[in-house]
Amino acid sequence: MSSANISSAERITAAVALEETGRAVLGHSIDSFAACYAGISQEAWWFDHAAADAALVKTFEELGPWDTCLGFAPGHPLAFALTAPMRVRLPGRDLPPDTPMQFDESEFMTPDDYDMIVEKGYHEFLDGFLPRVGIDPSDAAGARAEIVRHAQDDAAAWRERGVHLLCATKLRLPFDWFSYARSLTGFMIDMFEQPERLIAAMDATLPVMLADTLRRLDGSESRGVFLPMARGSATFISPAQFERFCMPGLLEAVERLVDAGFVPILHCDADWTPRLERLLDLPPRSCILQLDEQTDIRQAKRVLGDHMCLYGNVSPQLLTLGDPEEVKHHCEGLIDDVGAGGGFILGPACTMPTDAKPENVRAMTEAVLGKG
């Protein structure tokens, strides 16, 4: 496939289908780095959508271009909090104005909440849960509407710049959702002491989460659904725990999304190297597997290269401490090895570090453009 006259959306579609894309594909997750690079505060990044969007545009014009981005400007201070079952500490509100966002992972959820979810439903539970993490339920609907409006406007504007929005929405599966809401320690204890109670709550929650997700996707131009999945990695749980608690929900959710015509983006932070073969059970040529530096992406290519598109995984250490030649050489190696035959999106591991060197971000772009 020639690079000429192919849009970013077509290039991403080809990558998911494991087809040649003409040149390497560059995808970014750029958030607080853009604020730092453009000289606005972290507070402005979260609370001033126009300033945050302008920061991203400046970053794109001076350090890009890139083909796709996982998301754009937050649009609202609750943009992340509504999808994270933890207390989100924001700059300018809970933190100094130039401090990046932080999480407070505590036991905001109790074991008795498992029973409430089964008996009364996830939505009723959620109304009582949100105040525990500092969100007034009466603010949630308005915040979601504003976030959607900003996202639609941003997607149209970035499409004019030749950039395709990869993700339309986020789905944090019950396994990960509960592991954060209960805290890692509490959740680990639950898997040993009350597994049936936990599984019953996950089984009751997943259909509701899927229905909510598909409702949000109605009419969306972007077909990507972001699934953050760190807690199912080998870093956190054993193979037996993965099979019992994580894999069933993952398989059901991915199959349902693919059947509905969407592309699951499996955001697999931490070490998934021992789990790679299990991902062969997911539908072929239908998903994107985004990896951070803890997973061996070349091993992922060997195991999954003819099964799903890979995305990643330039390390934060290299982007913050390396020099441009090192970054460019590393990226070219990934393009040659992982991108061979198609099915690869070059990008940072997880997200662009706030303190990445701008010249290193630009080196990623040069590596891609030089491989045309």
C-alpha positions as CSV (number, residue, x, y, z in Angstrom):
1,M,0.0,0.0,0.0
2,S,1.3,3.4,-1.0
3,S,1.5,6.2,1.7
4,A,0.1,8.6,-0.8
5,N,-3.6,9.4,-0.7
6,I,-4.2,7.2,2.4
7,S,-5.9,8.8,5.4
8,S,-4.9,8.2,9.0
9,A,-8.2,6.4,9.6
10,E,-7.4,4.1,6.6
11,R,-3.9,3.5,7.9
12,I,-5.2,2.5,11.3
13,T,-7.8,0.2,9.8
14,A,-5.0,-1.5,7.7
15,A,-2.9,-1.9,10.8
16,V,-5.7,-3.6,12.8
17,A,-6.3,-5.9,9.8
18,L,-2.5,-6.7,9.9
19,E,-2.1,-5.3,6.4
20,E,0.7,-3.1,5.0
21,T,0.3,0.6,5.8
22,G,2.6,2.1,3.3
23,R,4.8,3.6,6.0
24,A,5.1,3.1,9.8
25,V,2.1,4.3,11.8
26,L,2.7,6.8,14.7
27,G,0.2,6.9,17.5
28,H,0.5,8.9,20.7
29,S,-1.1,9.3,24.1
30,I,0.0,12.8,24.9
31,D,-1.5,14.6,27.9
32,S,0.5,16.4,30.6
33,F,3.5,16.4,28.3
34,A,1.7,18.8,26.0
35,A,1.0,21.2,28.9
36,C,4.6,21.2,29.9
37,Y,5.9,21.7,26.3
38,A,3.4,24.5,25.5
39,G,4.1,26.3,28.8
40,I,0.7,26.1,30.4
41,S,0.1,24.8,33.9
42,Q,-1.1,21.3,34.7
43,E,-4.1,23.1,36.3
44,A,-4.9,24.7,32.9
45,W,-4.6,21.3,31.3
46,W,-7.5,20.0,33.4
47,F,-9.7,23.1,33.9
48,D,-9.2,25.1,30.7
49,H,-10.2,23.1,27.6
50,A,-9.3,25.8,25.1
51,A,-5.8,26.2,26.6
52,A,-5.3,22.4,26.7
53,D,-6.4,22.0,23.1
54,A,-4.1,24.8,22.0
55,A,-1.2,23.1,23.8
56,L,-1.8,19.9,21.9
57,V,-2.0,21.7,18.6
58,K,1.3,23.4,19.3
59,T,2.9,20.0,20.2
60,F,1.5,18.4,17.0
61,E,2.7,21.2,14.8
62,E,6.2,21.4,16.2
63,L,6.9,17.8,17.2
64,G,4.6,15.8,14.9
65,P,2.7,14.9,12.9
66,W,1.3,11.7,14.2
67,D,-1.5,9.5,12.7
68,T,-3.6,8.8,15.7
69,C,-4.0,9.8,19.3
70,L,-5.7,7.9,22.1
71,G,-7.4,11.0,23.3
72,F,-7.4,14.8,23.1
73,A,-7.8,17.6,25.7
74,P,-9.6,16.4,28.8
75,G,-12.5,18.8,28.4
76,H,-13.6,18.7,32.0
77,P,-11.9,18.1,35.4
78,L,-14.1,15.0,35.8
79,A,-13.0,13.5,32.5
80,F,-10.8,10.9,34.2
81,A,-12.5,10.7,37.5
82,L,-15.8,9.3,36.0
83,T,-13.9,6.3,34.7
84,A,-11.6,5.7,37.6
85,P,-13.0,4.2,40.8
86,M,-10.5,6.1,43.0
87,R,-10.2,9.6,44.2
88,V,-8.5,11.7,41.6
89,R,-6.3,14.5,42.9
90,L,-6.0,17.4,40.5
91,P,-3.5,20.3,40.2
92,G,-4.9,23.6,41.4
93,R,-7.6,21.9,43.4
94,D,-6.0,19.2,45.5
95,L,-2.3,19.8,44.5
96,P,0.0,22.7,43.5
97,P,-1.0,24.0,40.1
98,D,2.0,22.5,38.2
99,T,1.8,19.0,39.8
100,P,0.6,16.2,37.5
101,M,-2.7,14.4,38.4
102,Q,-2.4,11.8,41.2
103,F,-4.6,8.9,42.3
104,D,-5.6,8.1,45.9
105,E,-6.2,4.3,45.9
106,S,-7.9,3.4,49.1
107,E,-10.7,1.1,50.1
108,F,-13.6,3.2,48.8
109,M,-15.6,0.0,48.2
110,T,-16.4,-2.7,50.8
111,P,-17.1,-6.4,50.4
112,D,-20.7,-5.8,51.3
113,D,-21.0,-3.7,48.1
114,Y,-20.6,-6.9,46.1
115,D,-23.9,-8.1,47.5
116,M,-25.5,-4.8,46.8
117,I,-24.5,-4.9,43.2
118,V,-26.0,-8.4,42.8
119,E,-29.2,-7.5,44.6
120,K,-29.9,-3.9,43.5
121,G,-27.7,-3.4,40.4
122,Y,-24.6,-1.6,39.4
123,H,-26.2,1.7,38.7
124,E,-27.8,2.0,42.1
125,F,-24.5,1.0,43.7
126,L,-22.7,3.7,41.6
127,D,-24.9,6.5,42.8
128,G,-23.8,5.7,46.3
129,F,-20.2,5.1,45.4
130,L,-19.4,8.4,43.6
131,P,-19.6,10.6,46.7
132,R,-17.0,8.4,48.3
133,V,-14.5,9.4,45.7
134,G,-15.5,13.1,45.7
135,I,-18.0,13.2,42.9
136,D,-21.5,14.6,43.4
137,P,-23.8,12.2,41.4
138,S,-25.9,15.2,40.3
139,D,-22.8,16.6,38.5
140,A,-22.1,13.4,36.6
141,A,-24.7,13.7,33.8
142,G,-23.7,17.3,32.9
143,A,-20.0,16.5,33.1
144,R,-20.5,13.5,30.7
145,A,-22.4,15.7,28.3
146,E,-19.8,18.4,28.2
147,I,-17.0,15.8,27.8
148,V,-18.8,14.3,24.9
149,R,-19.4,17.7,23.3
150,H,-15.7,18.6,23.6
151,A,-14.7,15.2,22.2
152,Q,-16.9,15.5,19.2
153,D,-15.6,19.0,18.4
154,D,-12.0,17.9,18.9
155,A,-12.4,14.8,16.7
156,A,-13.7,17.0,13.9
157,A,-10.9,19.5,14.3
158,W,-8.2,16.9,14.4
159,R,-9.6,15.0,11.5
160,E,-9.0,18.2,9.5
161,R,-5.4,18.0,10.6
162,G,-5.2,14.4,9.3
163,V,-5.3,12.8,12.8
164,H,-7.7,10.0,13.6
165,L,-9.1,9.7,17.1
166,L,-8.4,6.1,18.1
167,C,-10.7,5.8,21.1
168,A,-14.3,6.9,21.3
169,T,-14.8,5.8,24.9
170,K,-13.3,3.8,27.8
171,L,-14.4,0.5,29.4
172,R,-12.8,-0.5,32.6
173,L,-13.8,-4.1,33.0
174,P,-15.2,-5.3,36.4
175,F,-12.0,-7.1,37.4
176,D,-9.9,-3.9,37.1
177,W,-12.7,-1.6,38.3
178,F,-13.1,-3.6,41.6
179,S,-9.4,-4.0,42.1
180,Y,-9.0,-0.2,42.2
181,A,-12.2,0.5,44.2
182,R,-11.4,-2.1,46.8
183,S,-7.6,-1.2,46.7
184,L,-5.1,-3.7,45.6
185,T,-4.7,-5.2,49.0
186,G,-8.4,-5.6,49.7
187,F,-9.0,-7.0,46.3
188,M,-6.2,-9.6,46.6
189,I,-7.7,-10.7,49.9
190,D,-11.2,-11.0,48.3
191,M,-9.9,-13.4,45.6
192,F,-8.7,-15.7,48.4
193,E,-11.4,-15.3,51.0
194,Q,-14.6,-14.6,49.1
195,P,-14.1,-15.5,45.5
196,E,-17.7,-16.5,44.8
197,R,-19.0,-13.2,46.1
198,L,-16.6,-11.3,43.9
199,I,-17.4,-13.4,40.8
200,A,-21.1,-12.9,41.3
201,A,-20.7,-9.1,41.4
202,M,-18.5,-9.1,38.3
203,D,-21.0,-11.2,36.5
204,A,-23.8,-8.8,37.4
205,T,-21.7,-5.7,36.5
206,L,-20.3,-6.7,33.1
207,P,-23.6,-6.7,31.1
208,V,-24.4,-3.3,32.5
209,M,-21.0,-1.9,31.7
210,L,-21.2,-3.2,28.1
211,A,-24.7,-1.8,27.6
212,D,-23.6,1.6,28.8
213,T,-20.5,1.5,26.6
214,L,-22.4,0.6,23.5
215,R,-24.9,3.3,24.2
216,R,-22.1,5.9,24.4
217,L,-20.7,4.6,21.1
218,D,-24.0,5.1,19.3
219,G,-23.3,7.3,16.3
220,S,-19.5,7.5,17.0
221,E,-17.2,7.8,14.0
222,S,-14.3,6.4,16.0
223,R,-14.6,2.6,16.4
224,G,-12.0,2.2,19.2
225,V,-12.8,1.2,22.8
226,F,-10.0,1.7,25.4
227,L,-9.8,-1.2,27.9
228,P,-7.2,-0.5,30.6
229,M,-6.1,-3.9,31.9
230,A,-3.0,-3.6,34.1
231,R,-4.3,-5.6,37.0
232,G,-4.7,-8.8,35.0
233,S,-1.0,-8.9,34.2
234,A,1.6,-11.3,35.6
235,T,2.9,-8.5,37.7
236,F,-0.2,-8.7,39.9
237,I,-1.9,-12.1,39.7
238,S,-1.1,-15.7,39.2
239,P,-2.0,-17.7,36.0
240,A,-4.8,-19.5,38.0
241,Q,-6.2,-16.2,39.2
242,F,-6.1,-14.8,35.7
243,E,-8.1,-17.8,34.3
244,R,-10.7,-17.7,37.1
245,F,-11.3,-14.0,37.6
246,C,-10.0,-12.0,34.6
247,M,-10.1,-14.0,31.3
248,P,-13.9,-14.8,31.2
249,G,-14.9,-11.2,31.4
250,L,-12.2,-10.1,29.0
251,L,-13.2,-12.7,26.4
252,E,-16.9,-11.8,26.8
253,A,-16.4,-8.1,26.5
254,V,-14.0,-8.3,23.5
255,E,-16.3,-10.6,21.6
256,R,-19.3,-8.4,22.3
257,L,-17.5,-5.3,21.1
258,V,-16.1,-6.9,18.0
259,D,-19.5,-8.3,17.1
260,A,-20.9,-4.8,17.4
261,G,-18.2,-3.5,14.9
262,F,-15.8,-1.9,17.4
263,V,-12.1,-2.3,18.0
264,P,-11.0,-3.1,21.5
265,I,-7.7,-1.3,22.4
266,L,-6.2,-3.5,25.2
267,H,-4.1,-1.1,27.2
268,C,-1.9,-3.7,29.0
269,D,0.4,-2.0,31.3
270,A,2.9,-4.1,33.4
271,D,4.2,-7.5,32.4
272,W,2.0,-9.4,30.0
273,T,4.7,-11.5,28.4
274,P,3.6,-14.7,30.2
275,R,-0.1,-14.0,29.1
276,L,0.5,-13.4,25.4
277,E,-0.5,-16.9,24.3
278,R,-3.8,-16.6,26.2
279,L,-4.7,-13.6,24.0
280,L,-4.8,-15.9,21.0
281,D,-8.3,-16.8,22.2
282,L,-9.5,-13.3,21.4
283,P,-11.0,-12.6,17.9
284,P,-8.2,-12.4,15.2
285,R,-7.4,-9.2,13.4
286,S,-9.9,-7.3,15.5
287,C,-7.9,-5.8,18.5
288,I,-5.0,-3.5,19.2
289,L,-2.7,-4.6,22.0
290,Q,-1.0,-1.6,23.6
291,L,2.1,-2.5,25.6
292,D,4.4,-0.7,28.0
293,E,8.1,-1.3,28.4
294,Q,7.6,-4.2,30.9
295,T,6.3,-6.6,28.2
296,D,8.7,-7.9,25.6
297,I,7.1,-6.5,22.4
298,R,9.3,-8.6,20.1
299,Q,8.0,-11.7,21.9
300,A,4.5,-10.4,21.4
301,K,5.2,-10.1,17.7
302,R,6.4,-13.7,17.6
303,V,3.3,-15.0,19.4
304,L,0.6,-12.6,18.1
305,G,2.1,-11.2,14.9
306,D,-0.5,-12.9,12.7
307,H,-3.3,-12.4,15.3
308,M,-3.5,-8.8,16.5
309,C,-2.1,-5.3,15.9
310,L,0.6,-4.3,18.4
311,Y,1.1,-0.7,19.8
312,G,4.0,0.6,21.7
313,N,6.4,0.6,23.5
314,V,9.1,3.2,23.6
315,S,10.1,3.4,27.3
316,P,9.7,6.5,29.5
317,Q,13.3,6.1,30.6
318,L,14.5,6.4,27.0
319,L,12.3,9.4,26.2
320,T,13.3,11.3,29.3
321,L,17.0,10.3,29.7
322,G,18.1,9.3,26.2
323,D,19.2,11.4,23.3
324,P,17.5,11.9,19.9
325,E,19.8,9.5,18.1
326,E,19.2,6.8,20.6
327,V,15.4,7.3,20.4
328,K,15.4,7.3,16.6
329,H,17.6,4.2,16.4
330,H,15.4,2.4,18.9
331,C,12.2,3.3,17.0
332,E,13.7,2.3,13.7
333,G,14.5,-1.1,15.3
334,L,10.9,-1.5,16.4
335,I,9.6,-0.5,13.0
336,D,11.8,-3.1,11.3
337,D,11.2,-5.9,13.8
338,V,7.7,-5.5,15.2
339,G,6.3,-3.7,12.1
340,A,7.5,-6.3,9.6
341,G,4.5,-7.4,7.6
342,G,2.1,-4.9,9.1
343,G,0.1,-4.7,12.3
344,F,2.1,-2.2,14.3
345,I,1.6,1.3,15.7
346,L,4.7,2.9,17.1
347,G,4.1,4.9,20.3
348,P,5.2,5.6,23.8
349,A,4.9,2.9,26.5
350,C,1.5,3.8,28.2
351,T,1.7,7.6,27.7
352,M,4.2,10.3,26.9
353,P,6.1,11.2,30.1
354,T,5.5,14.7,31.3
355,D,9.2,15.3,31.4
356,A,10.1,13.7,28.1
357,K,12.7,15.7,26.1
358,P,10.9,17.5,23.2
359,E,13.8,16.5,20.9
360,N,13.2,12.9,21.7
361,V,9.5,13.2,20.9
362,R,10.4,14.7,17.6
363,A,12.9,11.8,17.0
364,M,10.0,9.4,17.1
365,T,8.3,11.3,14.3
366,E,11.5,11.4,12.3
367,A,11.9,7.6,12.7
368,V,8.5,7.1,11.2
369,L,8.8,9.6,8.4
370,G,12.2,8.3,7.5
371,K,10.8,4.8,7.1
372,G,8.3,5.7,4.4
